[in-house]
Amino acid sequence: MIGDWIDIGWVNEIPVRGSRTVPVVGGEEIAVFRTADGKVFALANRCPHKGGPLSQGIVHGHSVACPLHNWQIALATGEAQGEDKGCTPTIPVKISSGRVLLCRASTLKAAA
């Protein structure tokens, strides 16, 4: 842990166009995604529609398709795309010396 940030590992441990999950308080998970252009995003690991595990979805550009009903969720905002409505909490993330850091305060909010 580094101050207000939690170190969750090396950026190259997250597959390109894929994700990994990080458990948080209360049995919830955060899904951390890496896009083809190397950007890293973090969301609560639940679709706003039916709670599907976003970490198991397919990453296209800067969105992920929920594996349950194919809702497209923007990785930067957590907002459902197209005609779908809903939002998944986002977690601030930064990369420092190749390490992925998540905002500690936001990980606690995602679990609530």
GROMACS elastic network, one bead per residue, 0.5 to 0.9 nm:
[ bonds ]
;  ai    aj funct       b0    kb
    1     4     6  0.76680   500
    1     5     6  0.60786   500
    1     7     6  0.55397   500
    1     8     6  0.86378   500
    1   101     6  0.86493   500
    1   104     6  0.87258   500
    2     5     6  0.51351   500
    2     6     6  0.60084   500
    2     7     6  0.69000   500
    2   101     6  0.84076   500
    3     6     6  0.77575   500
    3   104     6  0.84872   500
    4   102     6  0.84708   500
    4   103     6  0.60452   500
    4   104     6  0.53877   500
    4   105     6  0.71284   500
    5    93     6  0.85799   500
    5    94     6  0.88731   500
    5   101     6  0.56556   500
    5   102     6  0.53407   500
    5   104     6  0.51410   500
    5   105     6  0.83013   500
    6   100     6  0.82608   500
    6   101     6  0.52509   500
    6   102     6  0.51175   500
    6   103     6  0.63389   500
    6   104     6  0.57965   500
    7    10     6  0.86506   500
    7    99     6  0.67550   500
    7   100     6  0.58844   500
    7   102     6  0.66259   500
    8    11     6  0.88927   500
    8    22     6  0.76894   500
    8    99     6  0.73559   500
    8   100     6  0.57362   500
    8   101     6  0.60580   500
    8   102     6  0.72989   500
    9    12     6  0.85942   500
    9    13     6  0.70844   500
    9    14     6  0.88852   500
    9    98     6  0.84997   500
    9    99     6  0.54940   500
    9   100     6  0.56590   500
    9   101     6  0.78077   500
   10    13     6  0.54270   500
   10    14     6  0.76592   500
   10    95     6  0.89039   500
   10    97     6  0.88736   500
   10    98     6  0.57537   500
   10   100     6  0.59248   500
   11    14     6  0.57532   500
   11    15     6  0.86147   500
   11    34     6  0.81547   500
   11    40     6  0.81229   500
   11    95     6  0.75038   500
   11    98     6  0.56934   500
   11    99     6  0.55839   500
   11   100     6  0.55900   500
   12    15     6  0.68091   500
   12    16     6  0.81793   500
   12    34     6  0.89652   500
   12    98     6  0.78518   500
   12    99     6  0.86904   500
   13    20     6  0.82329   500
   14    17     6  0.86734   500
   14    18     6  0.67349   500
   14    19     6  0.56246   500
   14    20     6  0.59671   500
   14    32     6  0.75832   500
   14    33     6  0.69427   500
   14    34     6  0.62457   500
   14    40     6  0.88750   500
   15    19     6  0.60329   500
   15    20     6  0.77853   500
   15    33     6  0.79552   500
   15    34     6  0.65305   500
   15    35     6  0.85925   500
   16    19     6  0.77863   500
   16    33     6  0.80530   500
   16    34     6  0.53102   500
   16    35     6  0.57071   500
   16    36     6  0.56051   500
   16    37     6  0.84324   500
   16    38     6  0.72508   500
   17    33     6  0.71815   500
   17    34     6  0.55989   500
   17    36     6  0.54137   500
   17    37     6  0.88549   500
   17    38     6  0.87559   500
   17    58     6  0.74032   500
   17    59     6  0.52241   500
   17    60     6  0.72746   500
   17    61     6  0.81770   500
   18    32     6  0.84206   500
   18    33     6  0.57202   500
   18    34     6  0.59094   500
   18    35     6  0.71447   500
   18    36     6  0.89105   500
   18    55     6  0.76391   500
   18    56     6  0.83190   500
   18    57     6  0.81564   500
   18    58     6  0.70755   500
   18    59     6  0.62385   500
   19    31     6  0.63656   500
   19    32     6  0.52944   500
   19    34     6  0.63097   500
   19    35     6  0.89775   500
   19    54     6  0.89488   500
   19    55     6  0.56948   500
   19    56     6  0.77972   500
   19    57     6  0.87696   500
   19    59     6  0.85863   500
   20    30     6  0.83713   500
   20    31     6  0.58340   500
   20    32     6  0.54674   500
   20    33     6  0.68102   500
   20    55     6  0.66120   500
   21    29     6  0.61596   500
   21    30     6  0.54950   500
   21    32     6  0.60857   500
   21    33     6  0.88428   500
   21    45     6  0.76843   500
   21    55     6  0.68082   500
   22    28     6  0.86137   500
   22    29     6  0.54411   500
   22    30     6  0.51040   500
   22    31     6  0.64931   500
   22    32     6  0.75914   500
   23    26     6  0.86852   500
   23    27     6  0.66392   500
   23    28     6  0.59823   500
   23    30     6  0.63649   500
   23    31     6  0.89539   500
   24    27     6  0.61755   500
   24    28     6  0.54357   500
   24    29     6  0.55506   500
   24    30     6  0.71130   500
   24   107     6  0.67650   500
   24   108     6  0.72036   500
   24   110     6  0.82297   500
   24   111     6  0.63403   500
   25    28     6  0.64861   500
   25    29     6  0.84240   500
   25   107     6  0.83502   500
   25   108     6  0.68532   500
   25   111     6  0.59705   500
   25   112     6  0.84545   500
   26    29     6  0.88682   500
   26   111     6  0.60455   500
   26   112     6  0.76536   500
   27   111     6  0.76349   500
   28    44     6  0.78990   500
   28    45     6  0.75966   500
   28   110     6  0.77760   500
   28   111     6  0.54939   500
   28   112     6  0.86066   500
   29    43     6  0.88470   500
   29    44     6  0.63038   500
   29    45     6  0.54658   500
   29    46     6  0.83041   500
   29   107     6  0.89738   500
   29   110     6  0.82664   500
   29   111     6  0.75246   500
   30    42     6  0.65914   500
   30    43     6  0.56853   500
   30    46     6  0.85089   500
   30    55     6  0.84276   500
   30    91     6  0.81246   500
   30   107     6  0.75766   500
   30   110     6  0.76746   500
   30   111     6  0.86205   500
   31    41     6  0.82954   500
   31    42     6  0.55982   500
   31    43     6  0.53831   500
   31    44     6  0.60219   500
   31    46     6  0.85707   500
   31    53     6  0.85064   500
   31    54     6  0.69966   500
   31    55     6  0.53407   500
   32    40     6  0.69626   500
   32    41     6  0.57157   500
   32    43     6  0.66073   500
   32    44     6  0.87764   500
   32    45     6  0.86286   500
   32    55     6  0.75884   500
   32    93     6  0.88315   500
   33    39     6  0.81190   500
   33    40     6  0.55261   500
   33    41     6  0.52110   500
   33    42     6  0.61704   500
   33    43     6  0.83034   500
   33    55     6  0.77141   500
   33    59     6  0.80238   500
   33    64     6  0.88328   500
   33    75     6  0.79790   500
   34    37     6  0.80633   500
   34    38     6  0.58923   500
   34    39     6  0.56139   500
   34    41     6  0.66331   500
   34    59     6  0.84411   500
   35    38     6  0.52035   500
   35    39     6  0.53769   500
   35    40     6  0.65572   500
   35    41     6  0.83291   500
   35    59     6  0.70067   500
   35    60     6  0.78184   500
   35    61     6  0.64888   500
   35    62     6  0.65405   500
   35    63     6  0.87138   500
   36    39     6  0.75364   500
   36    59     6  0.86965   500
   36    60     6  0.84672   500
   36    61     6  0.69962   500
   36    62     6  0.87397   500
   37    61     6  0.81970   500
   39    62     6  0.85099   500
   40    75     6  0.88158   500
   40    93     6  0.72159   500
   40    94     6  0.77583   500
   40    95     6  0.81260   500
   40   100     6  0.82774   500
   41    62     6  0.88622   500
   41    75     6  0.60075   500
   41    76     6  0.65205   500
   41    90     6  0.80118   500
   41    91     6  0.76103   500
   41    92     6  0.76706   500
   41    93     6  0.63830   500
   41    94     6  0.86440   500
   42    45     6  0.86689   500
   42    75     6  0.73076   500
   42    76     6  0.82264   500
   42    89     6  0.88097   500
   42    90     6  0.59270   500
   42    91     6  0.51190   500
   42    92     6  0.68585   500
   42    93     6  0.65036   500
   42   102     6  0.79086   500
   43    46     6  0.80443   500
   43    54     6  0.83954   500
   43    75     6  0.72117   500
   43    76     6  0.86749   500
   43    77     6  0.87897   500
   43    78     6  0.67978   500
   43    88     6  0.66604   500
   43    89     6  0.57774   500
   43    91     6  0.55704   500
   43    92     6  0.87470   500
   43   110     6  0.82579   500
   44    47     6  0.81877   500
   44    54     6  0.82286   500
   44    78     6  0.86810   500
   44    88     6  0.62401   500
   44    89     6  0.55217   500
   44    90     6  0.63854   500
   44    91     6  0.74086   500
   44   107     6  0.84457   500
   44   110     6  0.58853   500
   44   111     6  0.79871   500
   45    51     6  0.80758   500
   45    52     6  0.77392   500
   45    53     6  0.53994   500
   45    54     6  0.53003   500
   45    55     6  0.61845   500
   45    88     6  0.81632   500
   45    89     6  0.88773   500
   46    49     6  0.84781   500
   46    50     6  0.79119   500
   46    52     6  0.51941   500
   46    53     6  0.50151   500
   46    54     6  0.56631   500
   46    55     6  0.83011   500
   46    66     6  0.86423   500
   46    88     6  0.68654   500
   46    89     6  0.88757   500
   47    50     6  0.61110   500
   47    53     6  0.65390   500
   47    54     6  0.60611   500
   47    66     6  0.64871   500
   47    68     6  0.88607   500
   47    71     6  0.79791   500
   47    73     6  0.78255   500
   47    78     6  0.89258   500
   47    80     6  0.87055   500
   47    86     6  0.84597   500
   47    87     6  0.78525   500
   47    88     6  0.62792   500
   48    51     6  0.58187   500
   48    52     6  0.80033   500
   48    73     6  0.88922   500
   48    78     6  0.88240   500
   48    79     6  0.86102   500
   48    80     6  0.77824   500
   48    85     6  0.82002   500
   48    86     6  0.53177   500
   48    87     6  0.55519   500
   48    88     6  0.55347   500
   49    52     6  0.76001   500
   49    69     6  0.84847   500
   49    71     6  0.78493   500
   49    80     6  0.87965   500
   49    84     6  0.85656   500
   49    85     6  0.80944   500
   49    86     6  0.68100   500
   49    87     6  0.86401   500
   50    68     6  0.79351   500
   50    69     6  0.84992   500
   51    54     6  0.83952   500
   51    68     6  0.87587   500
   52    55     6  0.88526   500
   52    56     6  0.85529   500
   52    57     6  0.89488   500
   52    66     6  0.63313   500
   52    67     6  0.67017   500
   52    68     6  0.58285   500
   52    69     6  0.83397   500
   53    56     6  0.57570   500
   53    57     6  0.73059   500
   53    66     6  0.69794   500
   53    67     6  0.70909   500
   53    68     6  0.80905   500
   54    57     6  0.51372   500
   54    58     6  0.83836   500
   54    64     6  0.70174   500
   54    65     6  0.72351   500
   54    66     6  0.52619   500
   54    67     6  0.68436   500
   54    68     6  0.89502   500
   54    73     6  0.86088   500
   55    58     6  0.82323   500
   55    64     6  0.84448   500
   55    66     6  0.82951   500
   55    67     6  0.87061   500
   56    65     6  0.87324   500
   56    66     6  0.74448   500
   56    67     6  0.62276   500
   57    64     6  0.59210   500
   57    65     6  0.50864   500
   57    68     6  0.84976   500
   57    70     6  0.82223   500
   58    63     6  0.84320   500
   58    64     6  0.54810   500
   58    65     6  0.53171   500
   58    66     6  0.74494   500
   58    67     6  0.75397   500
   59    62     6  0.70900   500
   59    63     6  0.57792   500
   59    65     6  0.65031   500
   60    63     6  0.54269   500
   60    64     6  0.59954   500
   60    65     6  0.76418   500
   61    64     6  0.81132   500
   62    73     6  0.86853   500
   62    74     6  0.61987   500
   62    75     6  0.55941   500
   62    76     6  0.72612   500
   63    72     6  0.62361   500
   63    73     6  0.53178   500
   63    75     6  0.50138   500
   63    76     6  0.80276   500
   63    78     6  0.87594   500
   63    81     6  0.87602   500
   64    70     6  0.86998   500
   64    71     6  0.80811   500
   64    72     6  0.56180   500
   64    73     6  0.53192   500
   64    74     6  0.66619   500
   64    75     6  0.67766   500
   65    68     6  0.86532   500
   65    69     6  0.81816   500
   65    71     6  0.54339   500
   65    73     6  0.63539   500
   66    69     6  0.60816   500
   66    71     6  0.51953   500
   66    72     6  0.64622   500
   66    73     6  0.74124   500
   67    70     6  0.57107   500
   67    71     6  0.80508   500
   68    71     6  0.80196   500
   71    80     6  0.67427   500
   71    81     6  0.73806   500
   71    82     6  0.87873   500
   71    84     6  0.71290   500
   72    79     6  0.84206   500
   72    80     6  0.57388   500
   72    81     6  0.54028   500
   72    82     6  0.77697   500
   72    84     6  0.82416   500
   73    76     6  0.89188   500
   73    77     6  0.81807   500
   73    78     6  0.57409   500
   73    79     6  0.55544   500
   73    81     6  0.59112   500
   73    86     6  0.89642   500
   73    87     6  0.79426   500
   73    88     6  0.80009   500
   74    77     6  0.56086   500
   74    78     6  0.50956   500
   74    79     6  0.54272   500
   74    80     6  0.64038   500
   74    81     6  0.67597   500
   75    78     6  0.55005   500
   75    79     6  0.79117   500
   75    90     6  0.78922   500
   76    79     6  0.82798   500
   76    90     6  0.73652   500
   77    80     6  0.87989   500
   77    87     6  0.78455   500
   77    88     6  0.79682   500
   77    89     6  0.79518   500
   77    90     6  0.64199   500
   78    86     6  0.83335   500
   78    87     6  0.51826   500
   78    89     6  0.59828   500
   78    90     6  0.58211   500
   79    84     6  0.89532   500
   79    85     6  0.74857   500
   79    86     6  0.60385   500
   79    88     6  0.64308   500
   79    89     6  0.87098   500
   80    83     6  0.80611   500
   80    84     6  0.56131   500
   80    85     6  0.54882   500
   80    86     6  0.54469   500
   80    87     6  0.59521   500
   80    88     6  0.81005   500
   81    84     6  0.58826   500
   81    85     6  0.73298   500
   81    86     6  0.87573   500
   82    85     6  0.80754   500
   87    90     6  0.88800   500
   89   106     6  0.88586   500
   89   109     6  0.85594   500
   89   110     6  0.63725   500
   90   106     6  0.80234   500
   90   110     6  0.79289   500
   91   102     6  0.68033   500
   91   103     6  0.66196   500
   91   104     6  0.89012   500
   91   106     6  0.56015   500
   91   107     6  0.65553   500
   91   109     6  0.89896   500
   91   110     6  0.76672   500
   92   101     6  0.84729   500
   92   102     6  0.59925   500
   92   103     6  0.54596   500
   92   104     6  0.89292   500
   92   106     6  0.70800   500
   92   107     6  0.88168   500
   93   100     6  0.70075   500
   93   101     6  0.55963   500
   93   103     6  0.63106   500
   94    99     6  0.82694   500
   94   100     6  0.60345   500
   94   101     6  0.52983   500
   94   102     6  0.67357   500
   94   103     6  0.84060   500
   95    98     6  0.59463   500
   95    99     6  0.54424   500
   95   101     6  0.60846   500
   96    99     6  0.51836   500
   96   100     6  0.66655   500
   96   101     6  0.73174   500
   97   100     6  0.86349   500
  101   104     6  0.88373   500
  102   105     6  0.89068   500
  102   106     6  0.79463   500
  102   107     6  0.73305   500
  103   106     6  0.54813   500
  103   107     6  0.64167   500
  104   107     6  0.52340   500
  104   108     6  0.66481   500
  104   109     6  0.89989   500
  105   108     6  0.53911   500
  105   109     6  0.65608   500
  105   110     6  0.89247   500
  106   110     6  0.61514   500
  106   111     6  0.87113   500
  107   110     6  0.51337   500
  107   111     6  0.65261   500
  108   111     6  0.52666   500
  108   112     6  0.66521   500
  109   112     6  0.51879   500
